[in-house]
Amino acid sequence: MIKFPIAKQVLKIGLGLSIITSALMADLEKKELTIGFIALTDCAPLVIAKEKGFFKKYGLDVHVVKEGGGWPGIQQKVINGQYDFSHALAGMPIAATLGINGKANLQALMSLDFNGNGITFGNKIIKNMEKYGMDKTQRPLGSESLKKYIDAKHEAEGDKYRPLSFGMVHPVSTHNYELRYWMATSGIEPDRDATIKPFPPPTMPANLIAGNIEGYCVGEPWNERVVLKKKGSTLVTNYDIWNNNPEKVLQARADFIKKNPETTKAVMKAVLEAQMWLDASWDNRREAAKILSKPNYVKAPVSVLEKSMTGTFQYLKGQESEPNPQFNVFANYYAAYPFYSHGMWFITQMYRWGQLDKPVNMKEVIEKTYRPDLFEIAAKEVGYSLPPSAWKKDGVDEFNMFMDKKVWDPNKAVDYIFDFKVTNPKVSREDLAAVNKWKVTTAQPSYVCPYGEAGCADPKYVTKKK
């Protein structure tokens, strides 16, 4: 065997890697891409993939663009091709595929995170809720005191009742469904007792301070902005409502994905590596907060961004932050995996709140929209662990509890919609059941934190099933 000198061996290896890299890059159908995002901390996987060189590692030249037109702007630009991929609300590609939020077959390639939202109230309504027994230090905090306040308003105002006004970010957002879910657990009827309107996330604090809304549900840092200004308090996080709930996804048009499979896989691998980096350590999270603070990204003070990004959350004005290690989860506990069952939950909420007026086969829709098949290919290439199934139940163990202790079983999706005390579907149970006669095999993933300490729960702060 001929032995090369060390320098020649290194040179040979370097040339070999260069040739391999060039070949890999040559396989990319499109190298220059535009990815849109909204100024929220959960855009972090996209920003970190850019700033830490993960996109470049896979031969991609990516322009990460902050969208000023809110979620409707993001959606329209993905549909018309201005954005190749985008940061998206988990329900957005489903709604577009169903024709109730634009009209295009958009697909969710991967989940970007779990949790990350809060429900923030102004000081005035908090005082009124406290009059009706609210203990704002309770975790999770229910909506019973708000219900009592609303009932008193109905009685005092009669036919001239003025609904309370709240903000959320988009009609098919997790925020809309979380706010409604929280309200309805105590019997509040959101469409009768309140007016819930969409606002771009960065405008929420100004609208609350101006008195245009009593409260809102939004992602960070737009809760902590109000808390630190002492203009209100965040009484509930979406982790309190549903432990480890899906939040944002990476979306693209189905035809773009089909035409550009290697490019799509490269983007997914880069984002996955960014997610693993984000959960590797709290030091990485602190570095991410500094990056996100830049004007071209979230444009918020580092001190505000660190409140939620580094394992804590300040719920109440003028008080200390509380431990909340799972406020943001990017990679741990399969947070990047696009579960079919998570996607289908959003369809049940579209029915529950009257956004869908025709029966559809929910399994067929979600399998057309969510892409765990593509995710699994990319995940294996970067060493990301996979759950046992794309279908699971939620509400059955201490890491996926709903605050009302309901169980979400995709095999009982139709019953789930109609079994809530507050539900306003426009389709009958019988008609919906007639087109949803399928069965899926569910399997529960174990709780795993293989990527690092960040986003990993201390059992002390995990909601226990009673």
C-alpha positions as CSV (number, residue, x, y, z in Angstrom):
1,M,0.0,0.0,0.0
2,I,1.3,3.4,-0.9
3,K,1.4,5.8,2.1
4,F,0.9,9.4,1.3
5,P,2.6,12.1,3.4
6,I,0.2,13.7,5.9
7,A,0.0,17.0,3.9
8,K,-0.9,15.0,0.7
9,Q,-3.4,12.9,2.6
10,V,-5.1,16.1,3.9
11,L,-5.0,17.6,0.4
12,K,-6.5,14.5,-1.1
13,I,-9.3,14.4,1.5
14,G,-10.0,18.1,1.1
15,L,-10.2,17.7,-2.7
16,G,-12.4,14.7,-2.2
17,L,-14.8,16.5,0.1
18,S,-14.8,19.5,-2.3
19,I,-15.8,17.2,-5.2
20,I,-18.5,15.6,-3.1
21,T,-19.8,19.0,-1.9
22,S,-19.8,20.3,-5.5
23,A,-21.7,17.2,-6.6
24,L,-24.2,17.7,-3.8
25,M,-24.7,21.3,-4.7
26,A,-25.0,20.5,-8.3
27,D,-28.0,18.3,-7.5
28,L,-29.9,21.2,-6.0
29,E,-32.6,22.4,-8.4
30,K,-32.6,25.9,-7.0
31,K,-29.8,27.3,-4.8
32,E,-31.0,30.9,-4.3
33,L,-34.1,31.0,-2.2
34,T,-36.3,33.5,-0.4
35,I,-37.9,32.5,2.9
36,G,-40.4,34.7,4.6
37,F,-40.9,35.1,8.4
38,I,-42.9,37.1,10.9
39,A,-41.0,39.0,13.7
40,L,-41.5,36.4,16.5
41,T,-39.0,34.4,18.6
42,D,-40.2,31.2,16.9
43,C,-38.7,32.3,13.6
44,A,-35.4,31.4,15.3
45,P,-34.8,28.1,13.4
46,L,-34.9,30.0,10.1
47,V,-32.7,32.9,11.4
48,I,-30.2,30.5,13.0
49,A,-30.0,28.4,9.9
50,K,-29.0,31.6,8.1
51,E,-26.7,33.2,10.7
52,K,-24.9,30.0,11.8
53,G,-24.2,28.8,8.3
54,F,-26.5,25.8,8.1
55,F,-28.1,26.9,4.8
56,K,-24.7,27.6,3.4
57,K,-23.5,24.1,4.6
58,Y,-26.0,22.6,2.2
59,G,-25.1,24.7,-0.7
60,L,-28.0,27.2,-0.3
61,D,-28.0,31.0,-0.7
62,V,-31.0,32.0,1.4
63,H,-32.6,35.4,1.8
64,V,-34.5,35.4,5.1
65,V,-37.0,38.2,4.7
66,K,-39.1,39.8,7.4
67,E,-42.7,40.1,6.3
68,G,-44.5,43.4,7.2
69,G,-47.9,42.4,6.1
70,G,-48.6,39.9,8.9
71,W,-49.7,36.3,8.3
72,P,-52.0,37.2,5.3
73,G,-48.9,38.7,3.6
74,I,-46.8,35.6,4.2
75,Q,-49.5,33.4,2.9
76,Q,-50.1,35.4,-0.3
77,K,-46.4,35.6,-1.1
78,V,-46.0,31.8,-0.7
79,I,-49.0,31.2,-3.0
80,N,-47.8,33.6,-5.7
81,G,-44.2,32.4,-5.5
82,Q,-42.5,35.4,-4.0
83,Y,-41.4,33.2,-1.1
84,D,-40.1,29.7,-1.8
85,F,-40.7,28.7,1.8
86,S,-42.1,30.4,4.9
87,H,-42.6,30.5,8.6
88,A,-46.3,29.6,8.9
89,L,-49.0,29.0,11.5
90,A,-49.6,25.3,11.7
91,G,-53.2,25.7,10.4
92,M,-52.3,27.9,7.4
93,P,-51.3,25.3,4.9
94,I,-54.3,23.2,5.9
95,A,-56.7,26.1,5.5
96,A,-55.2,27.0,2.1
97,T,-55.5,23.4,0.9
98,L,-59.2,23.5,2.0
99,G,-59.7,26.8,0.3
100,I,-60.6,28.9,3.3
101,N,-57.3,30.8,3.5
102,G,-56.2,31.5,0.0
103,K,-56.6,28.6,-2.5
104,A,-53.5,26.4,-3.1
105,N,-52.2,23.1,-2.0
106,L,-49.6,24.2,0.5
107,Q,-47.7,21.6,2.5
108,A,-46.2,21.6,6.0
109,L,-42.7,20.0,5.7
110,M,-41.8,20.1,9.4
111,S,-42.8,21.6,12.7
112,L,-40.6,24.6,13.8
113,D,-41.5,24.5,17.5
114,F,-43.8,23.6,20.3
115,N,-45.5,26.2,22.6
116,G,-44.4,29.8,22.5
117,N,-47.6,31.8,23.0
118,G,-49.3,33.7,25.8
119,I,-52.6,35.3,26.6
120,T,-52.0,38.8,27.9
121,F,-54.6,41.1,29.5
122,G,-54.6,44.8,30.2
123,N,-54.5,46.1,33.8
124,K,-58.2,47.2,33.8
125,I,-59.7,43.8,32.9
126,I,-57.3,42.1,35.3
127,K,-58.7,44.2,38.1
128,N,-62.3,43.2,37.1
129,M,-61.3,39.5,37.0
130,E,-59.8,39.7,40.4
131,K,-63.1,41.1,41.7
132,Y,-64.6,37.7,40.7
133,G,-62.0,35.6,42.4
134,M,-59.1,35.3,40.1
135,D,-55.8,34.3,41.6
136,K,-53.3,35.4,38.9
137,T,-50.5,33.4,40.4
138,Q,-52.3,30.1,39.7
139,R,-50.8,27.8,37.0
140,P,-52.6,26.9,34.9
141,L,-55.1,29.6,35.3
142,G,-58.7,28.9,34.1
143,S,-61.1,31.4,32.7
144,E,-63.8,31.1,35.4
145,S,-63.3,34.6,36.7
146,L,-63.6,36.1,33.2
147,K,-66.8,34.1,32.8
148,K,-68.3,35.6,36.0
149,Y,-67.3,39.1,34.9
150,I,-69.0,38.5,31.5
151,D,-72.1,37.1,33.2
152,A,-72.3,40.2,35.4
153,K,-71.9,42.5,32.3
154,H,-74.7,40.6,30.5
155,E,-76.9,41.1,33.5
156,A,-76.1,44.8,33.9
157,E,-76.3,45.7,30.2
158,G,-79.0,43.4,29.0
159,D,-79.8,43.9,25.3
160,K,-77.2,46.6,25.1
161,Y,-74.4,44.2,26.1
162,R,-71.0,45.2,24.6
163,P,-68.8,42.2,23.9
164,L,-65.3,42.3,25.2
165,S,-62.7,42.8,22.4
166,F,-59.7,40.5,22.1
167,G,-56.9,40.2,19.6
168,M,-55.2,37.2,17.9
169,V,-53.0,36.9,14.9
170,H,-55.1,35.1,12.2
171,P,-58.4,33.3,12.0
172,V,-56.8,29.9,11.5
173,S,-54.0,30.5,14.0
174,T,-53.2,28.5,17.0
175,H,-53.7,31.7,18.9
176,N,-57.3,32.0,17.8
177,Y,-58.0,28.4,18.8
178,E,-56.1,28.6,22.0
179,L,-57.9,31.8,23.1
180,R,-61.2,30.2,22.3
181,Y,-60.3,26.9,23.9
182,W,-59.3,28.7,27.1
183,M,-62.4,30.8,27.2
184,A,-64.8,27.9,26.5
185,T,-63.5,25.7,29.3
186,S,-65.6,27.8,31.7
187,G,-68.6,28.1,29.4
188,I,-67.7,31.5,27.7
189,E,-69.1,31.6,24.2
190,P,-66.4,33.5,22.2
191,D,-68.7,34.5,19.3
192,R,-71.4,35.8,21.6
193,D,-69.5,37.1,24.6
194,A,-66.5,38.6,22.8
195,T,-65.2,40.0,19.6
196,I,-62.0,38.4,18.5
197,K,-60.1,40.2,15.8
198,P,-56.8,39.6,13.9
199,F,-53.8,41.9,14.2
200,P,-50.2,41.5,13.0
201,P,-48.2,40.3,16.1
202,P,-46.0,43.3,16.5
203,T,-49.0,45.6,16.7
204,M,-50.6,43.8,19.7
205,P,-49.0,45.8,22.5
206,A,-49.9,49.1,21.0
207,N,-53.5,48.1,20.4
208,L,-53.8,46.9,24.0
209,I,-52.2,50.1,25.4
210,A,-54.5,52.2,23.2
211,G,-57.5,50.5,24.7
212,N,-58.6,48.9,21.4
213,I,-58.6,45.5,22.9
214,E,-58.8,44.1,26.4
215,G,-56.3,41.3,25.8
216,Y,-54.7,39.2,23.1
217,C,-53.1,35.9,22.3
218,V,-49.7,36.2,20.5
219,G,-46.3,34.7,20.4
220,E,-43.2,36.2,22.0
221,P,-41.8,38.8,22.4
222,W,-45.1,40.6,22.2
223,N,-46.4,39.4,25.6
224,E,-43.3,40.3,27.5
225,R,-43.2,43.7,25.9
226,V,-46.5,44.7,27.7
227,V,-45.5,42.9,30.9
228,L,-42.2,44.8,31.2
229,K,-44.0,48.1,30.4
230,K,-46.3,47.3,33.3
231,K,-49.4,47.8,31.1
232,G,-50.7,44.3,31.6
233,S,-49.8,40.7,32.6
234,T,-49.7,37.4,30.7
235,L,-52.0,35.2,32.7
236,V,-51.8,32.0,30.6
237,T,-49.3,30.5,28.2
238,N,-50.3,28.0,25.5
239,Y,-48.2,25.4,27.4
240,D,-50.7,25.9,30.2
241,I,-53.6,25.2,27.8
242,W,-52.0,22.2,26.0
243,N,-48.6,21.0,27.1
244,N,-46.2,20.8,24.1
245,N,-48.7,21.9,21.5
246,P,-47.7,22.4,17.8
247,E,-47.1,26.0,16.9
248,K,-45.3,27.0,13.6
249,V,-44.4,25.0,10.5
250,L,-42.2,25.4,7.5
251,Q,-44.5,25.5,4.5
252,A,-44.1,25.6,0.7
253,R,-46.3,25.0,-2.3
254,A,-46.8,21.4,-3.2
255,D,-45.8,21.9,-6.8
256,F,-42.6,23.7,-5.7
257,I,-41.7,20.7,-3.5
258,K,-42.4,18.2,-6.3
259,K,-40.3,20.2,-8.7
260,N,-37.4,20.9,-6.3
261,P,-37.0,17.8,-4.1
262,E,-33.3,18.1,-3.4
263,T,-33.5,21.8,-2.6
264,T,-36.4,21.0,-0.3
265,K,-34.5,18.3,1.5
266,A,-31.5,20.6,1.9
267,V,-33.6,23.4,3.4
268,M,-35.2,20.9,5.8
269,K,-31.8,19.5,6.9
270,A,-30.4,23.0,7.5
271,V,-33.5,24.0,9.6
272,L,-33.3,20.8,11.5
273,E,-29.7,21.4,12.4
274,A,-30.6,24.9,13.6
275,Q,-33.4,23.5,15.8
276,M,-31.0,21.0,17.4
277,W,-28.5,23.8,17.9
278,L,-31.2,25.9,19.6
279,D,-32.0,23.1,22.1
280,A,-28.4,22.1,22.7
281,S,-27.8,24.6,25.5
282,W,-29.2,27.7,27.3
283,D,-26.0,29.5,26.1
284,N,-27.0,28.9,22.5
285,R,-30.5,30.3,23.4
286,R,-28.8,33.5,24.8
287,E,-26.8,33.8,21.6
288,A,-29.9,33.3,19.6
289,A,-31.7,36.1,21.5
290,K,-28.9,38.5,20.6
291,I,-29.2,37.5,16.9
292,L,-33.0,37.8,16.9
293,S,-32.7,41.3,18.5
294,K,-31.3,42.7,15.3
295,P,-33.4,45.2,13.3
296,N,-33.8,42.9,10.3
297,Y,-35.1,40.1,12.5
298,V,-37.4,40.5,15.6
299,K,-36.1,44.0,16.6
300,A,-36.7,43.7,20.3
301,P,-34.4,44.2,23.3
302,V,-32.2,41.2,24.2
303,S,-33.5,41.4,27.8
304,V,-37.1,41.0,26.5
305,L,-36.2,38.1,24.2
306,E,-34.3,36.3,26.9
307,K,-37.3,36.3,29.2
308,S,-38.9,33.4,27.3
309,M,-36.0,32.0,25.2
310,T,-33.9,31.0,28.2
311,G,-36.2,28.8,30.2
312,T,-38.2,31.4,32.1
313,F,-41.2,33.5,31.6
314,Q,-42.4,36.6,33.4
315,Y,-46.2,36.3,33.7
316,L,-47.0,39.3,35.9
317,K,-46.0,42.9,35.8
318,G,-43.6,43.9,38.5
319,Q,-42.8,40.4,39.6
320,E,-40.0,38.0,39.0
321,S,-39.8,35.6,36.1
322,E,-41.0,32.0,36.8
323,P,-39.2,28.9,35.6
324,N,-40.8,27.7,32.3
325,P,-38.3,25.5,30.6
326,Q,-40.7,24.4,27.8
327,F,-42.0,27.8,26.8
328,N,-40.0,27.3,23.6
329,V,-39.1,23.8,22.4
330,F,-37.4,23.5,19.0
331,A,-36.0,20.0,18.7
332,N,-36.5,18.0,21.9
333,Y,-39.6,15.8,22.4
334,Y,-40.0,15.5,18.6
335,A,-40.9,19.2,18.3
336,A,-39.7,19.3,14.7
337,Y,-41.8,16.3,13.6
338,P,-45.0,17.1,11.6
339,F,-47.4,14.7,13.3
340,Y,-50.5,14.0,11.2
341,S,-52.6,14.0,14.4
342,H,-51.4,17.5,15.3
343,G,-52.4,18.7,11.9
344,M,-55.8,17.1,12.1
345,W,-56.5,18.8,15.5
346,F,-56.6,22.1,13.6
347,I,-59.2,20.8,11.2
348,T,-61.4,19.9,14.3
349,Q,-61.1,23.4,15.5
350,M,-62.1,24.8,12.0
351,Y,-65.2,22.7,12.4
352,R,-65.7,23.6,16.1
353,W,-65.8,27.3,15.4
354,G,-67.8,27.2,12.1
355,Q,-65.0,28.0,9.7
356,L,-65.7,24.9,7.5
357,D,-69.2,24.5,6.2
358,K,-68.9,21.2,4.3
359,P,-67.9,17.7,5.3
360,V,-64.4,16.6,4.3
361,N,-62.4,13.5,4.8
362,M,-60.0,14.8,7.5
363,K,-57.4,12.0,7.1
364,E,-57.3,12.6,3.4
365,V,-56.8,16.3,3.8
366,I,-54.0,16.1,6.4
367,E,-52.1,13.4,4.4
368,K,-52.2,15.8,1.5
369,T,-50.9,18.6,3.6
370,Y,-48.4,17.4,6.2
371,R,-45.3,15.6,5.0
372,P,-43.8,13.3,7.6
373,D,-42.6,11.1,4.8
374,L,-40.2,13.8,3.5
375,F,-39.3,14.8,7.0
376,E,-38.1,11.2,7.9
377,I,-35.7,11.2,4.9
378,A,-34.1,14.5,5.9
379,A,-34.1,13.6,9.7
380,K,-32.2,10.4,9.1
381,E,-29.5,12.2,7.2
382,V,-28.9,14.6,10.1
383,G,-29.3,12.2,12.9
384,Y,-32.7,13.5,14.2
385,S,-34.7,10.8,16.1
386,L,-38.1,9.8,14.9
387,P,-41.3,9.0,16.9
388,P,-42.9,5.5,16.4
389,S,-45.8,6.9,14.4
390,A,-47.2,10.0,12.6
391,W,-50.4,9.5,14.6
392,K,-50.6,9.9,18.4
393,K,-53.1,10.8,21.1
394,D,-52.8,14.0,23.2
395,G,-54.1,14.5,26.7
396,V,-53.0,11.0,27.8
397,D,-49.8,11.7,29.7
398,E,-48.0,14.3,31.7
399,F,-46.3,15.8,28.7
400,N,-49.3,16.5,26.5
401,M,-52.1,17.5,28.9
402,F,-55.0,19.8,27.9
403,M,-56.1,22.1,30.8
404,D,-59.6,20.6,30.7
405,K,-58.2,17.0,30.7
406,K,-59.9,16.1,27.4
407,V,-58.2,13.5,25.2
408,W,-57.6,14.1,21.5
409,D,-57.7,10.8,19.7
410,P,-57.7,11.2,15.9
411,N,-59.8,8.0,15.6
412,K,-62.6,9.9,17.5
413,A,-62.1,13.2,15.6
414,V,-65.8,13.7,14.8
415,D,-67.0,13.0,18.3
416,Y,-64.3,15.3,19.6
417,I,-65.8,18.2,17.8
418,F,-69.3,17.7,19.1
419,D,-68.4,16.7,22.7
420,F,-67.4,20.1,23.8
421,K,-70.0,22.1,25.8
422,V,-69.2,25.1,23.7
423,T,-69.0,24.2,20.0
424,N,-70.5,25.9,16.9
425,P,-70.1,23.6,13.9
426,K,-71.9,24.3,10.6
427,V,-71.8,20.6,9.6
428,S,-73.8,17.9,11.4
429,R,-72.2,15.1,13.3
430,E,-73.9,12.6,10.9
431,D,-72.7,14.2,7.7
432,L,-69.2,14.5,9.0
433,A,-69.1,10.9,10.3
434,A,-70.3,9.7,6.9
435,V,-67.1,10.8,5.2
436,N,-64.7,9.9,8.0
437,K,-65.0,6.1,8.4
438,W,-61.2,5.5,8.5
439,K,-59.1,4.2,11.3
440,V,-55.4,4.9,12.0
441,T,-52.9,3.2,14.3
442,T,-51.6,5.5,16.9
443,A,-48.5,5.1,19.0
444,Q,-47.3,7.2,21.9
445,P,-43.8,8.6,21.7
446,S,-41.8,8.6,24.9
447,Y,-40.5,11.9,26.3
448,V,-37.0,12.4,25.0
449,C,-34.5,15.2,25.3
450,P,-31.6,14.0,23.2
451,Y,-30.3,17.4,21.9
452,G,-29.6,19.2,25.1
453,E,-30.9,21.0,28.2
454,A,-32.8,23.8,26.5
455,G,-36.5,23.2,26.1
456,C,-36.3,20.1,28.3
457,A,-38.8,19.9,31.2
458,D,-37.9,19.7,34.8
459,P,-40.6,17.4,36.1
460,K,-41.3,19.9,38.8
461,Y,-43.0,22.1,36.3
462,V,-44.9,19.5,34.3
463,T,-48.7,19.4,34.6
464,K,-49.8,16.2,36.2
465,K,-53.0,14.4,35.2
466,K,-55.4,14.3,38.2
